[in-house]
């Protein structure tokens, strides 16, 4: 799976698979990172933020992943501001 990680932007299910596999081998930082990336690709902001927040303290040894995580959170922030507010009317 790691060898096809570069294809994940085109095939988000790879991120789901990586997240699941890393979770099964108790590498929770990477598990949450990839699950966050998967849900980001699916525009499920709430779940993506949950996983990214869980991943952050566990990815201290991976500045590249932390940078990508920060870019993902920034993108989510922009998308949330674009969404119309449901005022119940």
DRENLO-177491 format. One line per field, with one value per atom (N, C-alpha, C, O): residue number from 0; residue in three letters; atom name; x, y, z. Coordinates in pm, whole numbers, plus 50000, padded with zeros to 5 digits. Layout:
num NUM/...
residuo ALA/...
atomo CA/...
xx X/...
yy Y/...
zz Z/...
This chain:
num 0/0/0/0/1/1/1/1/2/2/2/2/3/3/3/3/4/4/4/4/5/5/5/5/6/6/6/6/7/7/7/7/8/8/8/8/9/9/9/9/10/10/10/10/11/11/11/11/12/12/12/12/13/13/13/13/14/14/14/14/15/15/15/15/16/16/16/16/17/17/17/17/18/18/18/18/19/19/19/19/20/20/20/20/21/21/21/21/22/22/22/22/23/23/23/23/24/24/24/24/25/25/25/25/26/26/26/26/27/27/27/27/28/28/28/28/29/29/29/29/30/30/30/30/31/31/31/31/32/32/32/32/33/33/33/33/34/34/34/34/35/35/35/35/36/36/36/36/37/37/37/37/38/38/38/38/39/39/39/39/40/40/40/40/41/41/41/41/42/42/42/42/43/43/43/43/44/44/44/44/45/45/45/45/46/46/46/46/47/47/47/47/48/48/48/48/49/49/49/49/50/50/50/50/51/51/51/51/52/52/52/52/53/53/53/53/54/54/54/54/55/55/55/55/56/56/56/56/57/57/57/57/58/58/58/58/59/59/59/59/60/60/60/60/61/61/61/61/62/62/62/62/63/63/63/63/64/64/64/64/65/65/65/65/66/66/66/66/67/67/67/67/68/68/68/68/69/69/69/69/70/70/70/70/71/71/71/71/72/72/72/72/73/73/73/73/74/74/74/74/75/75/75/75/76/76/76/76/77/77/77/77/78/78/78/78/79/79/79/79/80/80/80/80/81/81/81/81/82/82/82/82/83/83/83/83/84/84/84/84/85/85/85/85/86/86/86/86/87/87/87/87/88/88/88/88
residuo UNK/UNK/UNK/UNK/UNK/UNK/UNK/UNK/UNK/UNK/UNK/UNK/UNK/UNK/UNK/UNK/UNK/UNK/UNK/UNK/UNK/UNK/UNK/UNK/UNK/UNK/UNK/UNK/UNK/UNK/UNK/UNK/UNK/UNK/UNK/UNK/UNK/UNK/UNK/UNK/UNK/UNK/UNK/UNK/UNK/UNK/UNK/UNK/UNK/UNK/UNK/UNK/UNK/UNK/UNK/UNK/UNK/UNK/UNK/UNK/UNK/UNK/UNK/UNK/UNK/UNK/UNK/UNK/UNK/UNK/UNK/UNK/UNK/UNK/UNK/UNK/UNK/UNK/UNK/UNK/UNK/UNK/UNK/UNK/UNK/UNK/UNK/UNK/UNK/UNK/UNK/UNK/UNK/UNK/UNK/UNK/UNK/UNK/UNK/UNK/UNK/UNK/UNK/UNK/UNK/UNK/UNK/UNK/UNK/UNK/UNK/UNK/UNK/UNK/UNK/UNK/UNK/UNK/UNK/UNK/UNK/UNK/UNK/UNK/UNK/UNK/UNK/UNK/UNK/UNK/UNK/UNK/UNK/UNK/UNK/UNK/UNK/UNK/UNK/UNK/UNK/UNK/UNK/UNK/UNK/UNK/UNK/UNK/UNK/UNK/UNK/UNK/UNK/UNK/UNK/UNK/UNK/UNK/UNK/UNK/UNK/UNK/UNK/UNK/UNK/UNK/UNK/UNK/UNK/UNK/UNK/UNK/UNK/UNK/UNK/UNK/UNK/UNK/UNK/UNK/UNK/UNK/UNK/UNK/UNK/UNK/UNK/UNK/UNK/UNK/UNK/UNK/UNK/UNK/UNK/UNK/UNK/UNK/UNK/UNK/UNK/UNK/UNK/UNK/UNK/UNK/UNK/UNK/UNK/UNK/UNK/UNK/UNK/UNK/UNK/UNK/UNK/UNK/UNK/UNK/UNK/UNK/UNK/UNK/UNK/UNK/UNK/UNK/UNK/UNK/UNK/UNK/UNK/UNK/UNK/UNK/UNK/UNK/UNK/UNK/UNK/UNK/UNK/UNK/UNK/UNK/UNK/UNK/UNK/UNK/UNK/UNK/UNK/UNK/UNK/UNK/UNK/UNK/UNK/UNK/UNK/UNK/UNK/UNK/UNK/UNK/UNK/UNK/UNK/UNK/UNK/UNK/UNK/UNK/UNK/UNK/UNK/UNK/UNK/UNK/UNK/UNK/UNK/UNK/UNK/UNK/UNK/UNK/UNK/UNK/UNK/UNK/UNK/UNK/UNK/UNK/UNK/UNK/UNK/UNK/UNK/UNK/UNK/UNK/UNK/UNK/UNK/UNK/UNK/UNK/UNK/UNK/UNK/UNK/UNK/UNK/UNK/UNK/UNK/UNK/UNK/UNK/UNK/UNK/UNK/UNK/UNK/UNK/UNK/UNK/UNK/UNK/UNK/UNK/UNK/UNK/UNK/UNK/UNK/UNK/UNK/UNK/UNK/UNK/UNK/UNK/UNK/UNK/UNK/UNK/UNK/UNK/UNK/UNK/UNK/UNK
atomo N/CA/C/O/N/CA/C/O/N/CA/C/O/N/CA/C/O/N/CA/C/O/N/CA/C/O/N/CA/C/O/N/CA/C/O/N/CA/C/O/N/CA/C/O/N/CA/C/O/N/CA/C/O/N/CA/C/O/N/CA/C/O/N/CA/C/O/N/CA/C/O/N/CA/C/O/N/CA/C/O/N/CA/C/O/N/CA/C/O/N/CA/C/O/N/CA/C/O/N/CA/C/O/N/CA/C/O/N/CA/C/O/N/CA/C/O/N/CA/C/O/N/CA/C/O/N/CA/C/O/N/CA/C/O/N/CA/C/O/N/CA/C/O/N/CA/C/O/N/CA/C/O/N/CA/C/O/N/CA/C/O/N/CA/C/O/N/CA/C/O/N/CA/C/O/N/CA/C/O/N/CA/C/O/N/CA/C/O/N/CA/C/O/N/CA/C/O/N/CA/C/O/N/CA/C/O/N/CA/C/O/N/CA/C/O/N/CA/C/O/N/CA/C/O/N/CA/C/O/N/CA/C/O/N/CA/C/O/N/CA/C/O/N/CA/C/O/N/CA/C/O/N/CA/C/O/N/CA/C/O/N/CA/C/O/N/CA/C/O/N/CA/C/O/N/CA/C/O/N/CA/C/O/N/CA/C/O/N/CA/C/O/N/CA/C/O/N/CA/C/O/N/CA/C/O/N/CA/C/O/N/CA/C/O/N/CA/C/O/N/CA/C/O/N/CA/C/O/N/CA/C/O/N/CA/C/O/N/CA/C/O/N/CA/C/O/N/CA/C/O/N/CA/C/O/N/CA/C/O/N/CA/C/O/N/CA/C/O/N/CA/C/O/N/CA/C/O/N/CA/C/O/N/CA/C/O/N/CA/C/O/N/CA/C/O/N/CA/C/O
xx 50083/50000/50086/50056/50195/50280/50336/50356/50362/50420/50323/50367/50195/50098/50040/49944/50100/50051/50046/49955/50140/50142/50019/49986/49950/49829/49706/49599/49718/49604/49524/49401/49588/49504/49406/49298/49443/49355/49260/49152/49300/49222/49215/49291/49124/49118/49099/49134/49045/49027/49160/49164/49270/49402/49427/49481/49387/49404/49323/49371/49202/49120/49189/49194/49241/49312/49435/49460/49514/49633/49596/49660/49493/49450/49407/49440/49333/49286/49403/49410/49495/49609/49700/49745/49728/49813/49745/49812/49615/49543/49556/49570/49552/49561/49697/49709/49801/49935/49975/50093/49875/49891/49986/50059/49985/50059/49954/49919/49906/49786/49806/49711/49924/49948/49924/49853/49984/49965/49823/49768/49764/49625/49534/49456/49544/49458/49492/49403/49619/49660/49591/49528/49603/49545/49393/49330/49333/49187/49143/49041/49217/49186/49194/49107/49298/49315/49201/49153/49158/49047/48920/48853/48886/48762/48770/48668/48889/48906/48869/48800/48915/48885/48736/48687/48664/48520/48437/48315/48507/48442/48365/48266/48409/48349/48439/48522/48418/48508/48518/48627/48405/48404/48488/48566/48473/48548/48696/48784/48723/48862/48933/49046/48868/48929/48952/49057/48856/48873/49000/49082/49018/49135/49264/49366/49262/49383/49422/49541/49326/49359/49415/49504/49364/49419/49561/49647/49586/49716/49826/49940/49794/49897/49996/50116/49953/50053/50128/50231/50079/50142/50237/50301/50246/50330/50453/50504/50499/50611/50737/50817/50756/50877/50860/50944/50754/50726/50685/50566/50782/50748/50672/50588/50701/50631/50482/50397/50451/50311/50242/50126/50313/50255/50226/50124/50315/50291/50167/50084/50154/50036/49909/49805/49919/49806/49762/49643/49858/49826/49761/49668/49811/49749/49605/49517/49583/49448/49354/49241/49401/49317/49286/49176/49384/49362/49258/49171/49268/49171/49030/48933/49020/48890/48833/48714/48917/48873/48816/48713/48883/48836/48703/48612/48690/48567/48450/48338/48474/48367/48316/48195/48404/48362/48280/48199/48299/48224/48082/47994/48060/47930/47823/47847/47706/47597/47551/47554/47510/47459/47314/47234/47279/47139/47071/47096/46983/46915/46779/46703/46751/46628/46504/46394/46521/46405/46367/46272
yy 49880/50000/50125/50222/50124/50243/50277/50395/50179/50203/50272/50334/50264/50330/50457/50514/50501/50621/50742/50824/50754/50869/50874/50980/50763/50760/50802/50819/50819/50848/50971/50968/51080/51193/51155/51213/51062/51017/50906/50888/50834/50721/50731/50664/50813/50835/50709/50708/50604/50481/50424/50347/50463/50422/50477/50408/50604/50663/50587/50565/50548/50470/50338/50296/50273/50147/50163/50084/50268/50293/50324/50275/50407/50441/50318/50303/50232/50108/50016/49962/49999/49910/49963/49886/50093/50149/50135/50111/50149/50129/49987/49963/49892/49750/49714/49619/49789/49760/49864/49878/49935/50030/50146/50192/50192/50313/50423/50463/50469/50552/50692/50748/50748/50878/50871/50954/50772/50755/50711/50752/50630/50588/50709/50724/50795/50914/51011/51075/51022/51110/51067/51149/50940/50894/50896/50925/50867/50877/51022/51051/51114/51256/51297/51368/51251/51284/51225/51288/51104/51041/51124/51156/51160/51235/51376/51433/51433/51563/51550/51636/51444/51423/51402/51426/51358/51333/51451/51444/51562/51685/51662/51731/51566/51541/51611/51549/51742/51828/51787/51781/51758/51727/51604/51605/51500/51377/51396/51343/51471/51499/51574/51539/51676/51753/51663/51671/51578/51484/51403/51394/51342/51256/51337/51293/51453/51536/51580/51581/51615/51655/51538/51556/51419/51300/51270/51226/51293/51261/51356/51313/51486/51587/51549/51549/51517/51488/51358/51334/51275/51144/51144/51043/51257/51266/51354/51411/51366/51454/51427/51518/51305/51268/51279/51230/51341/51348/51489/51515/51581/51719/51729/51817/51642/51645/51614/51681/51516/51481/51594/51626/51655/51766/51885/51952/51912/52020/51992/52081/51868/51832/51840/51886/51797/51804/51950/51980/52039/52182/52239/52319/52199/52244/52193/52264/52070/52013/52089/52119/52120/52195/52335/52386/52396/52529/52521/52608/52419/52401/52380/52432/52304/52281/52413/52440/52493/52623/52710/52774/52710/52788/52734/52811/52603/52542/52568/52594/52560/52583/52726/52749/52821/52962/52983/53076/52898/52911/52855/52896/52762/52696/52792/52869/52788/52873/52829/52710/52923/52894/52856/52926/52744/52700/52771/52740/52866/52943/52884/52944/52767/52698/52750/52702/52849/52907/52828/52863
zz 50000/50000/50000/49930/50079/50084/49948/49917/49866/49735/49641/49544/49667/49580/49644/49592/49755/49825/49732/49744/49641/49550/49461/49407/49445/49363/49442/49383/49573/49659/49616/49624/49570/49526/49414/49405/49331/49224/49270/49213/49372/49423/49576/49645/49629/49775/49858/49976/49800/49876/49924/50019/49858/49904/50044/50130/50066/50198/50303/50414/50269/50362/50394/50510/50293/50314/50400/50490/50371/50452/50597/50690/50615/50750/50828/50945/50763/50826/50860/50971/50765/50788/50899/50984/50897/51003/51140/51240/51144/51270/51320/51440/51228/51266/51323/51401/51284/51337/51442/51475/51495/51606/51575/51663/51452/51415/51397/51286/51512/51514/51454/51398/51462/51400/51250/51193/51187/51043/51010/50908/51095/51072/51066/50972/51167/51169/51056/51000/51022/50912/50782/50715/50749/50622/50624/50522/50738/50745/50733/50670/50793/50776/50630/50580/50563/50421/50338/50244/50372/50301/50317/50219/50441/50464/50408/50370/50404/50338/50190/50136/50126/49984/49961/49850/50064/50055/50104/50114/50134/50184/50313/50340/50391/50522/50624/50689/50635/50712/50859/50914/50921/51063/51095/51190/51018/51042/51006/51074/50899/50862/50974/51009/51029/51138/51260/51323/51292/51404/51387/51480/51270/51248/51244/51297/51183/51180/51320/51353/51403/51541/51621/51704/51597/51663/51614/51692/51486/51426/51471/51492/51488/51513/51623/51596/51744/51849/51827/51891/51738/51715/51596/51569/51525/51405/51425/51329/51547/51577/51498/51477/51453/51380/51229/51153/51184/51041/50999/50981/50985/50948/50815/50799/50722/50592/50611/50552/50692/50718/50796/50769/50892/50967/50876/50891/50781/50686/50602/50581/50555/50476/50560/50512/50685/50777/50795/50790/50815/50831/50705/50714/50589/50463/50452/50405/50495/50494/50585/50548/50706/50800/50748/50766/50683/50625/50513/50503/50430/50321/50377/50323/50485/50548/50599/50582/50661/50713/50601/50618/50488/50372/50323/50293/50314/50264/50358/50313/50488/50584/50572/50583/50549/50536/50409/50403/50309/50184/50193/50118/50286/50296/50345/50438/50284/50333/50471/50504/50549/50684/50674/50613/50735/50738/50854/50971/50821/50927/50963/51038/50910/50944/50873/50897/50787/50716/50595/50525
